[in-house]
Amino acid sequence: MNSCFMPSPSDIGSNGGMRDREREVKKAVLEMSVAISGAAVRSQSHPARTSQHMRLTLRGKVTATLLAVGIAFGVFAMVTPENADSATGAVSVTSYTVRPGDTLWAYASSITPAGHDVSETVNELMDLNNLDSAALTAGQRLVVPVEAS
């Protein structure tokens, strides 16, 4: 931006064109200095606004709506009580001490009712006893459901 203002002959006219140009330059400088400082600009040609309304774009409206729905859902989830129901309910159990040479499959097949799947019994025993594998050691105690024995 040029800091020196040199009027052209057309700016200096009988109708006060020079003064209009000076006012425009002063106004522009004032607006730039106010914009840099972050203060609100009040123009002499426009009356001061009593309130300014923020207009949202479509993206802003969608974002605001989704945010409001998410907050409402979160509040609803915190306020609504949830029951922790178990699908199987309580299971009566007994214990079995593993003997030398026992395998989980052999023990499961001995306690599985006729016509039922032995692999389901093996999976149930592994779940009840928190076993990572089917390997057993002598002296180990297994929790066994009473219905299966």
ZICORWO-V439613 format. One record per run of one state. SS is the DSSP state (helix for helix, strand for strand, loop for the rest). FROM is the first residue (numbers start at 1). LEN is the number of residues. Records with the same first field share a line. If there is no record, write none. Layout:
# ZICORWO-V439613
SS=FROM-LEN, FROM-LEN
This chain:
# ZICORWO-V439613
loop=1-16, 38-20, 80-13, 98-6, 112-6, 129-12, 149-1
helix=17-21, 58-22, 104-8, 118-11, 146-3
strand=93-5, 141-5
